[in-house]
Amino acid sequence: MKIEFNNIYRQDKTLFNNIIRDIKKIIKNSKFILGDEVSKFENKFAKFTNTKYCIGCANGSDALYLAIKSLHLKKKDEVIIPDMTYVATASAVINNGCKLRIADVNLEDASIKQDEVIKKINKNTKAIIVVNLWGYLANYKKLKKICEEKKIVLIEDAAQSIGSYNDEGVNSGNIGDIACFSFFPGKNLGAYGDGGAVVTNNKIFYEKILKLRTHGAKKKFKHELVGINSRLHSMQAVVLNHKLKRIDLINNKKRSIANYYYKNLNNKNIKLFKISKNSSFHQFVLLVKKRKEFLNYLNKHKIPYGFHYPYTIHETKAFKKYCYDKNFRNSKIIARKGVSIPIDPYLKKKQLDFIIKKINYF
Ligand SMILES: Cc1ncc(COP(=O)(O)O)c(C=O)c1O
């Protein structure tokens, strides 16, 4: 039985004719930079995330970089992030020239440990980034309260959580002051190349980020800030406009697969995370005691897998020298024992039953 980790072609087959038709229009009009498709996407994505403003940019890493850049932080200023995340969360801080602070995550749901973050807050703390790892909306209530009191900016790394919401109905994009999304092809809402967006309800951040993505100029040649060139590509906007129409369908299919896994996986040596059923389930991650043997076993049965992520930030070569905080237990456990199993929205029941049966037998 052939099982794929994520088959984008199969997911998008029915959309291709319309996507290609609209890409041809762009080529015909030579409107390659920004233009109507990008504005249309920005408007629709703001609506989808229930926020006021959306700024399309080149990728999710730039979305984070631009969000922090809009705060004009100094060298001594500190930004706190979780130790278990994609490297882009950490790079965005370091590339902005400020101090990286790190906190561990909970072992139940891989969400940042709020109490540990709170202990690390000091007069130099200017921002906190929570990451919705695997699509699960991070716990944030305590952080939001303290951020409001101390005027710390709360940033949501929503790269993996398009369309997620928590049990109280708060949807991704609305946790903090600024949220950053990625449209990397493998994401639930994936472009055919790189793409990203920042959403916010705050007009000041919006105006700044809008300028920063085009070298600090809102109007041509009026450079008011030192920015970068990070625009959402018009052709990617075409793809995203079409794919946004059926993101709920994709998310719901992934949710029902996750639900099926939760109901049927019962191997005592494998731990499942306590993740809300309303997550986008970008990934479905298991904690496995004997990971090496388990991976050999999956290989033998041709079940594909991934790691999200096989490193912790504080142990990663590039970041070590910037990491002031070092004692983390849970992020290391996830890095060493975590295995992501297939959650392609179009996996068939018999494929899922095969995966479940094999995992339960291990
Ligand atoms: C948590 C997280 N943050 C940031 C990013 C960066 O997004 P991009 O790959 O679009 O630059 C990703 C992408 O994998 C991610 O998963």
PDBQT file of the ligand as one rigid body, heavy atoms in Angstrom, charges set to zero:
ROOT
HETATM    1  C1  LIG A 401       6.606  27.766  13.338  1.00  0.00    +0.000 C 
HETATM    2  C2  LIG A 401       7.133  28.354  12.065  1.00  0.00    +0.000 A 
HETATM    3  N1  LIG A 401       7.574  29.618  12.064  1.00  0.00    +0.000 NA
HETATM    4  C3  LIG A 401       8.051  30.193  10.948  1.00  0.00    +0.000 A 
HETATM    5  C4  LIG A 401       8.123  29.513   9.749  1.00  0.00    +0.000 A 
HETATM    6  C5  LIG A 401       8.745  30.156   8.575  1.00  0.00    +0.000 C 
HETATM    7  O1  LIG A 401       7.933  30.197   7.440  1.00  0.00    +0.000 OA
HETATM    8  P1  LIG A 401       8.553  30.166   5.986  1.00  0.00    +0.000 P 
HETATM    9  O2  LIG A 401       9.068  28.801   5.713  1.00  0.00    +0.000 OA
HETATM   10  O3  LIG A 401       7.384  30.529   5.104  1.00  0.00    +0.000 OA
HETATM   11  O4  LIG A 401       9.611  31.180   5.932  1.00  0.00    +0.000 OA
HETATM   12  C6  LIG A 401       7.667  28.191   9.698  1.00  0.00    +0.000 A 
HETATM   13  C7  LIG A 401       7.726  27.435   8.462  1.00  0.00    +0.000 C 
HETATM   14  O5  LIG A 401       7.982  26.244   8.433  1.00  0.00    +0.000 OA
HETATM   15  C8  LIG A 401       7.163  27.583  10.882  1.00  0.00    +0.000 A 
HETATM   16  O6  LIG A 401       6.721  26.331  10.890  1.00  0.00    +0.000 OA
ENDROOT
TORSDOF 0
